[in-house]
Amino acid sequence: MNSASAEALSVVLLVAVLACAVVRPFGLPEAVVAVPAAGLVVVTGAISPEHAWQEAERLGPVVGFLAAVLVLAHFCDVEGLFRACGAWMARRAENRPGRLLTSFFVLASAITAVLSLDATVVLLTPVVFATAARSGIRPKPHAYACAHLSNTASLLLPVSNLTNLLAFSASGLSFTRFAALMALPWLVAIGAEYLVFRRFFAADLAVPAPDAVSRPETATEDEPAFPLFALVTVGCTLAGFVVCSAVGIDPAWAALAGALVLAGRALVRRRATPVAVLRATAPGFLAFVLALGVVVRAVVDNGLADALGRVLPDGTGLVALLGIAALAAVLANLINNLPAVLVLLPLTATAGPGAVLAVLLGVNIGPNLTYAGSLATLLWRRIVQRYEHEVGIGEFTRLGLISVPAALIPAVVALWGSLLVVGG
């Protein structure tokens, strides 16, 4: 296949894969189109089998890490961690919307950082609606915060987001140094989001919901016991990440240990089956990630890398970092943040950790501008619609137009400062 045909085929297949992931026709999983597309780019010669295998090898450890974190988050939910967190938020809010938003920002930021953005989208979003009904307040600010924080608050740790795992692998940083460099940008970005939300949703935060308690049963149910075992397991897993990184062991082993402890406990107590454990790994989504990586690599090999290389800023000064982050944010909204990070990391890795982390800021904060910016946002939209909550694309975009630059610019400045103090 000549280069022009290979480029056209690769781009068409990437668009088809992303469109299927966005629309999910007939409820089909993302992998239904992605896996055949990956096979097609190899069979037609758009990408060589060697390059396809290299991409699969590169993504393999990341996908394994992701599977372990998904199991860990799922069985934290089985243990009742998120239900207990919802009760804590309602108790702390005392029917005051502003206080509930503050509590939610703290809780969602911690859960996203430690248990990944999937936990916030899939497990915490339903808790938000139950808590809002229980407290008698409008759920909109807190529901939108689920979407935004699943992206913005996932900056802190390598395990917080699949994009982080990819950047962590490309950066050459240790687990602790990655966290040290991203701590200040994480805090700055969340703080900026919080200020934007308080202003943007001022009317909703000032007035209780008309149907103050739409689910009376949630107001009278017993307070759930806090799942100490799950909390201790998560704490030990985080400590394991640090120890593994310090001694040169892949932190994925710590994630696997934590997942096995919680899954094993559920199996012994007959609260789960082996099939349920397997489903918790989301095998379809993992196959989608691997297949998407191969398709994106085909696009990169057939011209996209050269085109981006001509516009990608050089260096790791403040202006260069701002340019890299802005380009990453734009690309994330055009082709989704996962393909964007797969495209940009090989181009920035040679410039050092600063450039890689600037890409991460762009692909994690930038997707808050549009629904298609990240898979997490698309999944959040489907969950919100189950609760018959209106999600207006105009309102979502207006909020993003304010929050994305408000969070991204100071976060990049914070990263630049962290690089000067901590060093890459």
Secondary structure as UniProt FT lines:
FT   HELIX           3..23
FT   HELIX           25..27
FT   HELIX           31..43
FT   TURN            44..45
FT   HELIX           49..78
FT   TURN            79..80
FT   HELIX           81..93
FT   TURN            94..95
FT   HELIX           97..115
FT   HELIX           117..118
FT   HELIX           119..124
FT   HELIX           125..135
FT   HELIX           140..152
FT   HELIX           153..155
FT   HELIX           158..160
FT   HELIX           162..171
FT   HELIX           175..200
FT   HELIX           202..206
FT   HELIX           216..220
FT   HELIX           228..247
FT   HELIX           252..268
FT   TURN            269..270
FT   HELIX           274..280
FT   HELIX           283..299
FT   HELIX           300..304
FT   HELIX           305..311
FT   HELIX           318..335
FT   HELIX           337..348
FT   HELIX           349..351
FT   HELIX           353..365
FT   HELIX           366..369
FT   HELIX           371..373
FT   HELIX           375..386
FT   TURN            387..388
FT   HELIX           393..421
//
